[in-house]
Amino acid sequence: MTSLPPLPPQPAGTPWPTEEWPLGDLPAGMDRARFDALVDAPFVRQHGDFGETFAFVAVHKGRLVYERYGPNHGPDVTCPSWSEAKSITQALVGILVDDGKLDIQAPADVREWREAADDPRRAITPDLLLRMSSGLAFIEEYLPDRPSDVVEMLWGKGKEDVAHFAASFPLAHKPGTFYSYASGTTNIVSRCAAQAADAFGPDFESFMRERLFEPIGMRTPRPKFDKAGTFIGSSFCFATPRDFARFGLLYMRDGVWDGRRILPPGWVDYARTPTWQQETTVDGPYGAHWWLGLGGRGSFSANGYEGQFTVIAPDIDLILVRNGKAPGVTEKENVRRWLGKIADCFR
């Protein structure tokens, strides 16, 4: 097992941002000219190399040390999560695991797979779903001229019941033998979570707020549900950049917030433990509904379509949030590299 860097505690004397973010300064020894030039780039060149940047927030050692917003955006304007919502879903699963209502190593409670006793999909566990290793056939494609199961799920014939749509796919590989990033798997997990909580639609939203958002001061999240009452955990939970940073701080602090444990012990380590991937994988290292390595060695991040990022770098106690619209592969990769360079400014 890969050694994980320790998660730093909240520094003594630093208030928790349950109400307001405590403010701080950029590190005294930082190359400020380099940092300023890097931060300027996506805001000055809007719709250029980085696409459109809505917001950038930096939290260092528990304090908000820098934020900047693009036109028509500011601290109170919500931004799309896209697949950052997958990491929120992972947190909700952790809460239910801690409640004793969900076992991620047991077969997933999926009715579509229980219809036949010999259905090989019955071997799929929530753990395999969280690690994108279910083996289900699913095409994760966003280009308009290519076949796409995710587009059909979110906006086509699957939109009214996203979990049923995703659970209806056959196996392409034996469960646990092949990594393949697929938004459908998250929506299956999301329905499993709702079943475990015995709460769908508004009731599940209340669960989200009472057990996750409100305890850590996230006041702005707007999760979206399908007509079946399933949280579309693959893609839709709007929030302000500051609230995405609060979510990042919860994971930086090992699931504990101001002395209260929100996530079970070891759940953050589970999120950032690498998933096995075949050699042909081009996505980059992945944990359990969290990406790995974007902000340097030992970092992990919630990543979303068109360049939504919440990056956690434990070695320097740094959280970076970027929201915007990077429409192409090149622009998104530029944003990824840019965030890595920003993190290095703090080292």
Backbone hydrogen bonds in HBPLUS format (Angstrom, degrees):
<---DONOR---> <-ACCEPTOR-->    atom                        ^
c    i                          cat <-CA-CA->   ^        H-A-AA   ^      H-
h    n   atom  resd res      DA  || num        DHA   H-A  angle D-A-AA Bond
n    s   type  num  typ     dist DA aas  dist angle  dist       angle   num
A0014-THR N   A0011-PRO O   3.04 MM   3  5.60 154.6  2.10 141.7 140.6     1
A0064-LEU N   A0022-PRO O   2.84 MM  42  6.14 155.3  1.90 168.0 165.6     2
A0024-GLY N   A0064-LEU O   3.03 MM  40  5.75 151.3  2.12 136.9 132.5     3
A0030-MET N   A0027-PRO O   3.17 MM   3  5.43 166.8  2.19 113.4 116.5     4
A0032-ARG N   A0030-MET O   2.95 MM   2  5.43 115.2  2.39 110.2  93.1     5
A0035-PHE N   A0031-ASP O   3.03 MM   4  6.32 165.5  2.05 155.2 159.8     6
A0036-ASP N   A0032-ARG O   2.82 MM   4  5.93 170.2  1.83 153.5 156.2     7
A0037-ALA N   A0033-ALA O   3.04 MM   4  6.14 157.4  2.09 143.0 149.3     8
A0038-LEU N   A0034-ARG O   2.93 MM   4  6.15 156.8  1.99 150.1 156.5     9
A0039-VAL N   A0035-PHE O   2.91 MM   4  6.17 166.8  1.93 158.4 161.5    10
A0040-ASP N   A0036-ASP O   2.92 MM   4  5.99 153.0  1.99 144.6 152.3    11
A0041-ALA N   A0037-ALA O   3.27 MM   4  6.35 148.4  2.37 141.1 147.4    12
A0043-PHE N   A0040-ASP O   3.03 MM   3  5.43 124.8  2.35 110.8 125.9    13
A0044-VAL N   A0040-ASP O   2.77 MM   4  5.73 164.2  1.79 175.5 177.2    14
A0045-ARG N   A0041-ALA O   3.01 MM   4  5.94 160.2  2.05 148.6 154.6    15
A0048-GLY N   A0045-ARG O   2.91 MM   3  5.16 134.9  2.12 142.1 136.6    16
A0047-HIS N   A0051-GLY O   2.62 MM   4  4.08 142.5  1.76 116.3 119.1    17
A0051-GLY N   A0048-GLY O   3.27 MM   3  5.23 164.1  2.29 105.7 110.5    18
A0052-GLU N   A0325-LYS O   2.98 MM 273  5.02 164.2  2.00 133.0 132.5    19
A0325-LYS N   A0052-GLU O   2.67 MM 273  5.02 159.6  1.71 154.0 158.5    20
A0054-PHE N   A0323-ASN O   2.78 MM 269  5.41 142.3  1.92 131.1 141.5    21
A0070-GLY N   A0054-PHE O   2.82 MM  16  4.72 165.8  1.84 127.7 129.0    22
A0055-ALA N   A0323-ASN O   3.08 MM 268  5.22 156.4  2.14 145.2 143.4    23
A0323-ASN N   A0055-ALA O   3.10 MM 268  5.22 160.4  2.14 136.0 140.7    24
A0056-PHE N   A0068-ARG O   2.86 MM  12  5.30 144.4  1.99 157.7 161.2    25
A0068-ARG N   A0056-PHE O   2.86 MM  12  5.30 146.3  1.97 151.2 159.2    26
A0057-VAL N   A0321-VAL O   2.92 MM 264  5.01 155.4  1.98 142.4 148.4    27
A0321-VAL N   A0057-VAL O   2.86 MM 264  5.01 159.9  1.90 149.6 153.3    28
A0058-ALA N   A0066-TYR O   2.83 MM   8  5.11 160.0  1.87 156.0 153.0    29
A0065-VAL N   A0058-ALA O   2.98 MM   7  5.86 154.4  2.05 148.6 156.8    30
A0059-VAL N   A0319-ILE O   2.84 MM 260  5.00 163.1  1.87 151.5 156.0    31
A0319-ILE N   A0059-VAL O   2.83 MM 260  5.00 155.0  1.89 148.8 155.9    32
A0060-HIS N   A0063-ARG O   2.84 MM   3  5.39 142.6  1.98 163.1 157.0    33
A0063-ARG N   A0060-HIS O   3.12 MM   3  5.39 165.7  2.14 111.9 116.3    34
A0061-LYS N   A0317-ASP O   2.83 MM 256  5.13 170.3  1.84 158.2 161.6    35
A0073-HIS N   A0070-GLY O   3.14 MM   3  5.55 142.0  2.29 141.8 137.2    36
A0077-VAL N   A0074-GLY O   3.13 MM   3  5.46 172.7  2.14 120.9 122.9    37
A0079-CYS N   A0239-ALA O   2.74 MM 160  5.50 164.6  1.77 135.0 135.4    38
A0239-ALA N   A0079-CYS O   3.13 MM 160  5.50 154.2  2.20 147.8 153.1    39
A0084-GLU N   A0081-SER O   3.02 MM   3  4.99 166.0  2.04 125.8 125.0    40
A0085-ALA N   A0082-TRP O   3.09 MM   3  6.17 168.6  2.11 128.8 131.5    41
A0086-LYS N   A0083-SER O   2.97 MM   3  5.31 152.3  2.05 106.7 114.6    42
A0087-SER N   A0084-GLU O   3.06 MM   3  5.59 131.6  2.31 110.6 120.9    43
A0089-THR N   A0085-ALA O   2.87 MM   4  6.18 152.7  1.95 148.8 156.3    44
A0090-GLN N   A0086-LYS O   2.98 MM   4  6.33 147.0  2.09 141.0 150.1    45
A0091-ALA N   A0087-SER O   3.13 MM   4  6.44 144.8  2.26 138.5 146.9    46
A0091-ALA N   A0088-ILE O   3.10 MM   3  5.09 120.4  2.47  93.9 108.6    47
A0092-LEU N   A0088-ILE O   3.07 MM   4  6.45 155.0  2.13 149.4 155.8    48
A0093-VAL N   A0089-THR O   2.98 MM   4  6.30 154.9  2.05 152.0 158.7    49
A0094-GLY N   A0090-GLN O   3.06 MM   4  6.31 154.0  2.13 141.7 148.6    50
A0095-ILE N   A0091-ALA O   3.06 MM   4  6.44 151.2  2.14 149.7 156.8    51
A0096-LEU N   A0092-LEU O   3.18 MM   4  6.49 156.1  2.24 145.6 151.4    52
A0097-VAL N   A0093-VAL O   2.85 MM   4  6.15 146.1  1.96 150.3 161.0    53
A0098-ASP N   A0094-GLY O   2.93 MM   4  6.18 157.5  1.98 148.6 154.2    54
A0099-ASP N   A0095-ILE O   3.00 MM   4  6.28 136.4  2.19 136.4 148.7    55
A0101-LYS N   A0096-LEU O   2.97 MM   5  5.38 153.7  2.04 169.2 163.7    56
A0100-GLY N   A0097-VAL O   2.99 MM   3  5.13 153.9  2.06 103.6 111.9    57
A0106-ALA N   A0103-ASP O   3.28 MM   3  5.53 160.3  2.32 107.9 113.7    58
A0127-ASP N   A0104-ILE O   2.89 MM  23  5.00 149.4  1.98 146.3 137.9    59
A0108-ALA N   A0124-ILE O   2.87 MM  16  6.10 175.2  1.88 151.7 150.4    60
A0110-VAL N   A0108-ALA O   3.00 MM   2  5.70 120.4  2.36 110.6  94.1    61
A0113-TRP N   A0110-VAL O   2.96 MM   3  5.62 150.9  2.05 117.7 126.2    62
A0114-ARG N   A0111-ARG O   3.11 MM   3  5.12 154.1  2.18 102.7 110.7    63
A0119-ASP N   A0116-ALA O   3.10 MM   3  5.32 163.7  2.13 116.8 116.5    64
A0122-ARG N   A0119-ASP O   3.11 MM   3  5.89 168.9  2.12 123.0 126.5    65
A0123-ALA N   A0120-PRO O   3.27 MM   3  6.02 169.6  2.28 117.3 119.9    66
A0124-ILE N   A0121-ARG O   3.02 MM   3  5.54 167.7  2.04 117.7 121.3    67
A0129-LEU N   A0125-THR O   3.08 MM   4  6.45 154.3  2.15 149.8 157.5    68
A0130-LEU N   A0126-PRO O   2.80 MM   4  6.02 162.6  1.83 154.7 158.9    69
A0131-ARG N   A0127-ASP O   2.97 MM   4  6.16 136.5  2.17 141.5 153.5    70
A0133-SER N   A0128-LEU O   2.78 MM   5  4.89 171.8  1.79 159.3 156.8    71
A0132-MET N   A0129-LEU O   3.08 MM   3  5.04 162.5  2.11 107.5 110.0    72
A0289-HIS N   A0130-LEU O   2.98 MM 159  5.44 112.8  2.45 164.9 151.2    73
A0180-SER N   A0132-MET O   2.87 MM  48  5.60 166.1  1.89 165.6 170.4    74
A0176-GLY N   A0133-SER O   2.82 MM  43  5.09 156.3  1.88 167.3 172.2    75
A0172-ALA N   A0135-GLY O   2.69 MM  37  5.61 173.4  1.69 164.1 165.1    76
A0173-HIS N   A0135-GLY O   3.06 MM  38  4.47 148.2  2.16 133.1 136.0    77
A0137-ALA N   A0170-PRO O   2.86 MM  33  5.91 170.2  1.87 168.5 165.1    78
A0149-ASP N   A0139-ILE O   2.97 MM  10  5.01 141.3  2.12 130.0 141.8    79
A0150-VAL N   A0139-ILE O   3.33 MM  11  6.66 146.9  2.45 164.6 161.6    80
A0146-ARG N   A0143-LEU O   3.22 MM   3  5.76 159.9  2.26 125.3 124.9    81
A0152-GLU N   A0148-SER O   3.41 MM   4  6.43 156.7  2.47 129.6 135.8    82
A0153-MET N   A0149-ASP O   2.86 MM   4  6.01 144.7  1.98 142.6 152.6    83
A0154-LEU N   A0150-VAL O   2.97 MM   4  6.15 161.4  2.01 150.2 153.9    84
A0155-TRP N   A0151-VAL O   2.89 MM   4  5.76 160.3  1.93 149.8 155.3    85
A0156-GLY N   A0152-GLU O   2.94 MM   4  4.13 132.3  2.18 105.7 115.5    86
A0158-GLY N   A0152-GLU O   3.09 MM   6  5.93 161.8  2.12 144.9 143.0    87
A0159-LYS N   A0156-GLY O   3.20 MM   3  5.69 171.9  2.21 120.7 123.2    88
A0161-ASP N   A0158-GLY O   3.23 MM   3  5.74 145.6  2.36 113.6 122.5    89
A0228-ALA N   A0160-GLU O   3.12 MM  68  6.32 126.9  2.42 157.3 171.5    90
A0165-PHE N   A0161-ASP O   3.06 MM   4  6.31 165.1  2.08 156.8 161.4    91
A0166-ALA N   A0162-VAL O   3.02 MM   4  6.21 164.1  2.05 146.2 150.0    92
A0167-ALA N   A0163-ALA O   2.82 MM   4  5.93 159.3  1.87 151.7 158.0    93
A0168-SER N   A0164-HIS O   3.15 MM   4  6.12 125.5  2.47 142.3 152.9    94
A0168-SER N   A0165-PHE O   3.38 MM   3  5.48 148.8  2.48  98.9 107.6    95
A0169-PHE N   A0166-ALA O   3.41 MM   3  5.99 171.7  2.41 115.1 117.0    96
A0177-THR N   A0174-LYS O   3.10 MM   3  5.74 151.3  2.18 150.9 149.1    97
A0185-THR N   A0182-ALA O   3.23 MM   3  5.83 140.0  2.40 111.2 119.2    98
A0186-THR N   A0183-SER O   3.10 MM   3  5.42 127.0  2.40 104.1 116.8    99
A0188-ILE N   A0184-GLY O   3.16 MM   4  6.51 142.0  2.31 145.7 156.1   100
A0189-VAL N   A0185-THR O   3.03 MM   4  6.36 158.6  2.08 146.7 152.2   101
A0190-SER N   A0186-THR O   2.78 MM   4  6.06 152.7  1.85 147.3 155.9   102
A0191-ARG N   A0187-ASN O   3.11 MM   4  6.26 154.6  2.18 136.6 141.6   103
A0192-CYS N   A0188-ILE O   2.99 MM   4  6.30 156.9  2.05 148.5 155.5   104
A0193-ALA N   A0189-VAL O   2.85 MM   4  6.17 150.9  1.94 151.2 159.4   105
A0194-ALA N   A0190-SER O   2.99 MM   4  6.31 154.5  2.06 145.2 152.0   106
A0195-GLN N   A0191-ARG O   2.88 MM   4  6.15 158.3  1.93 152.5 158.1   107
A0196-ALA N   A0192-CYS O   2.94 MM   4  6.16 156.5  1.99 145.6 152.1   108
A0197-ALA N   A0193-ALA O   2.90 MM   4  6.13 149.5  1.99 147.2 155.6   109
A0198-ASP N   A0194-ALA O   2.82 MM   4  5.76 113.1  2.28 133.8 151.1   110
A0199-ALA N   A0194-ALA O   2.99 MM   5  5.21 163.3  2.02 145.6 150.6   111
A0198-ASP N   A0195-GLN O   3.11 MM   3  4.79 142.5  2.25  91.9 103.2   112
A0203-ASP N   A0200-PHE O   3.10 MM   3  5.42 133.7  2.33 146.5 135.7   113
A0201-GLY N   A0229-GLY O   2.76 MM  28  4.03 167.9  1.77 129.0 125.2   114
A0204-PHE N   A0201-GLY O   3.01 MM   3  5.38 121.1  2.37 107.3 121.5   115
A0205-GLU N   A0201-GLY O   2.98 MM   4  6.31 154.9  2.04 153.6 161.8   116
A0206-SER N   A0202-PRO O   2.95 MM   4  6.17 149.8  2.04 140.9 148.5   117
A0207-PHE N   A0203-ASP O   3.05 MM   4  6.36 150.0  2.14 139.2 147.2   118
A0208-MET N   A0204-PHE O   2.88 MM   4  6.21 156.8  1.94 150.7 156.5   119
A0209-ARG N   A0205-GLU O   2.96 MM   4  6.26 159.3  2.01 150.3 155.2   120
A0210-GLU N   A0206-SER O   2.84 MM   4  5.96 169.5  1.85 155.8 159.1   121
A0211-ARG N   A0207-PHE O   2.97 MM   4  5.83 162.6  2.00 150.3 154.6   122
A0212-LEU N   A0208-MET O   3.00 MM   4  5.49 145.2  2.13 133.9 142.1   123
A0213-PHE N   A0208-MET O   3.05 MM   5  6.36 162.4  2.08 148.5 153.0   124
A0214-GLU N   A0209-ARG O   2.80 MM   5  5.38 160.7  1.83 142.7 149.4   125
A0216-ILE N   A0213-PHE O   3.22 MM   3  5.71 138.8  2.40 109.4 119.8   126
A0218-MET N   A0213-PHE O   2.90 MM   5  4.72 151.1  1.99 147.5 139.9   127
A0217-GLY N   A0214-GLU O   3.12 MM   3  5.05 167.3  2.14 108.1 111.3   128
A0222-ARG N   A0238-PHE O   2.75 MM  16  5.00 144.9  1.87 141.5 149.1   129
A0238-PHE N   A0222-ARG O   3.23 MM  16  5.00 141.1  2.39 130.3 119.6   130
A0224-LYS N   A0236-PHE O   3.13 MM  12  5.49 154.0  2.20 147.5 142.4   131
A0232-ILE N   A0224-LYS O   2.93 MM   8  5.94 173.9  1.93 157.5 159.6   132
A0226-ASP N   A0230-THR O   3.02 MM   4  5.57 156.1  2.08 145.2 149.7   133
A0229-GLY N   A0226-ASP O   2.97 MM   3  5.40 160.7  2.01 113.2 119.3   134
A0233-GLY N   A0231-PHE O   2.69 MM   2  5.29 133.4  1.91 109.1  93.5   135
A0235-SER N   A0232-ILE O   3.08 MM   3  6.05 162.0  2.11 126.8 130.2   136
A0236-PHE N   A0232-ILE O   3.17 MM   4  5.90 176.5  2.17 173.7 173.8   137
A0243-ASP N   A0240-THR O   2.98 MM   3  5.19 123.7  2.31 101.3 115.8   138
A0244-PHE N   A0240-THR O   2.99 MM   4  6.41 151.6  2.07 152.3 161.1   139
A0245-ALA N   A0241-PRO O   2.94 MM   4  6.23 147.6  2.05 144.1 153.2   140
A0246-ARG N   A0242-ARG O   3.00 MM   4  6.36 141.1  2.15 136.4 146.8   141
A0247-PHE N   A0243-ASP O   3.04 MM   4  6.36 158.9  2.08 148.9 153.3   142
A0248-GLY N   A0244-PHE O   2.98 MM   4  6.31 152.2  2.06 143.1 151.0   143
A0249-LEU N   A0245-ALA O   2.85 MM   4  6.15 149.0  1.94 146.5 155.0   144
A0250-LEU N   A0246-ARG O   3.02 MM   4  6.39 149.7  2.11 150.7 158.1   145
A0251-TYR N   A0247-PHE O   3.42 MM   4  6.80 153.1  2.50 144.6 150.0   146
A0252-MET N   A0248-GLY O   2.87 MM   4  6.18 151.1  1.95 147.2 156.8   147
A0253-ARG N   A0249-LEU O   2.92 MM   4  6.05 143.0  2.05 147.1 155.4   148
A0255-GLY N   A0250-LEU O   2.79 MM   5  5.11 152.3  1.87 158.9 158.6   149
A0254-ASP N   A0251-TYR O   3.16 MM   3  5.08 151.6  2.24 111.5 108.8   150
A0256-VAL N   A0253-ARG O   3.20 MM   3  5.66 159.9  2.24 114.1 120.1   151
A0262-ILE N   A0255-GLY O   2.77 MM   7  5.48 158.6  1.82 162.4 169.5   152
A0263-LEU N   A0255-GLY O   3.11 MM   8  4.63 163.2  2.14 129.8 134.1   153
A0257-TRP N   A0260-ARG O   2.74 MM   3  5.13 170.6  1.74 149.0 150.7   154
A0260-ARG N   A0257-TRP O   2.92 MM   3  5.13 164.8  1.94 115.3 119.5   155
A0267-TRP N   A0264-PRO O   3.04 MM   3  5.53 161.9  2.07 139.7 140.1   156
A0270-TYR N   A0266-GLY O   2.90 MM   4  6.11 148.3  2.00 144.1 153.4   157
A0271-ALA N   A0267-TRP O   3.00 MM   4  6.28 149.8  2.09 139.7 147.4   158
A0272-ARG N   A0268-VAL O   3.08 MM   4  6.40 145.3  2.21 146.9 155.4   159
A0273-THR N   A0270-TYR O   3.40 MM   3  5.28 167.5  2.42 101.8 105.2   160
A0288-ALA N   A0271-ALA O   2.94 MM  17  4.51 159.0  1.98 126.0 128.0   161
A0275-THR N   A0286-TYR O   2.71 MM  11  5.68 158.2  1.75 166.4 159.8   162
A0281-THR N   A0278-GLN O   3.02 MM   3  5.70 168.6  2.03 126.2 128.5   163
A0292-LEU N   A0285-PRO O   3.15 MM   7  5.33 158.1  2.20 137.5 131.7   164
A0287-GLY N   A0290-TRP O   2.75 MM   3  5.25 165.9  1.76 177.0 172.0   165
A0291-TRP N   A0301-SER O   2.86 MM  10  5.11 162.9  1.89 164.5 158.9   166
A0301-SER N   A0291-TRP O   2.82 MM  10  5.11 153.5  1.89 134.1 139.6   167
A0293-GLY N   A0299-SER O   2.87 MM   6  4.87 175.5  1.87 126.6 127.8   168
A0296-GLY N   A0293-GLY O   3.28 MM   3  5.22 161.2  2.32 113.3 111.5   169
A0299-SER N   A0296-GLY O   3.02 MM   3  5.59 159.5  2.06 141.4 141.3   170
A0300-PHE N   A0312-ILE O   2.98 MM  12  5.39 153.4  2.05 147.8 156.0   171
A0312-ILE N   A0300-PHE O   2.82 MM  12  5.39 158.1  1.87 162.1 169.6   172
A0302-ALA N   A0310-THR O   2.93 MM   8  5.12 154.6  2.00 142.8 147.3   173
A0310-THR N   A0302-ALA O   2.90 MM   8  5.12 143.1  2.04 143.9 153.5   174
A0304-GLY N   A0308-GLN O   2.64 MM   4  4.52 141.6  1.78 145.9 144.5   175
A0308-GLN N   A0304-GLY O   3.13 MM   4  4.52 165.1  2.15 117.5 121.1   176
A0326-ALA N   A0306-GLU O   2.78 MM  20  4.42 161.5  1.81 115.8 121.3   177
A0309-PHE N   A0322-ARG O   2.90 MM  13  5.20 161.9  1.93 154.7 157.9   178
A0322-ARG N   A0309-PHE O   2.92 MM  13  5.20 159.2  1.97 145.1 150.1   179
A0311-VAL N   A0320-LEU O   2.74 MM   9  5.01 164.8  1.76 156.4 159.1   180
A0320-LEU N   A0311-VAL O   2.97 MM   9  5.01 153.4  2.04 135.9 144.5   181
A0313-ALA N   A0318-LEU O   2.85 MM   5  5.15 169.8  1.86 163.0 164.5   182
A0316-ILE N   A0313-ALA O   3.26 MM   3  5.97 152.6  2.34 119.1 125.3   183
A0318-LEU N   A0313-ALA O   3.18 MM   5  5.15 165.6  2.20 133.5 137.7   184
A0317-ASP N   A0314-PRO O   3.22 MM   3  4.69 157.4  2.27  93.6 100.4   185
A0332-LYS N   A0328-GLY O   3.03 MM   4  6.25 164.5  2.05 153.6 157.9   186
A0333-GLU N   A0329-VAL O   2.93 MM   4  6.11 160.0  1.97 151.1 156.8   187
A0334-ASN N   A0330-THR O   2.91 MM   4  6.13 149.4  2.00 146.2 155.2   188
A0335-VAL N   A0331-GLU O   2.99 MM   4  6.33 150.5  2.08 146.6 154.2   189
A0336-ARG N   A0332-LYS O   2.95 MM   4  6.30 157.7  2.01 149.5 155.5   190
A0337-ARG N   A0333-GLU O   2.97 MM   4  6.23 167.6  1.99 153.2 155.4   191
A0338-TRP N   A0334-ASN O   2.86 MM   4  5.97 153.3  1.93 143.4 152.0   192
A0339-LEU N   A0335-VAL O   2.92 MM   4  6.16 157.8  1.97 154.2 158.4   193
A0340-GLY N   A0336-ARG O   3.12 MM   4  6.42 154.3  2.18 146.6 153.7   194
A0341-LYS N   A0337-ARG O   2.97 MM   4  6.30 151.2  2.06 149.0 156.6   195
A0342-ILE N   A0338-TRP O   2.91 MM   4  6.20 154.6  1.97 149.4 157.0   196
A0343-ALA N   A0339-LEU O   2.94 MM   4  6.18 162.2  1.97 149.9 154.1   197
A0344-ASP N   A0340-GLY O   3.08 MM   4  6.32 152.7  2.16 140.1 147.4   198
A0345-CYS N   A0341-LYS O   3.22 MM   4  6.53 132.0  2.46 139.4 150.7   199
A0345-CYS N   A0342-ILE O   3.03 MM   3  5.26 137.4  2.21 102.3 114.3   200
A0346-PHE N   A0343-ALA O   2.99 MM   3  5.57 153.9  2.06 115.7 123.2   201
A0347-ARG N   A0344-ASP O   3.06 MM   3  5.14 160.8  2.10 105.9 112.0   202
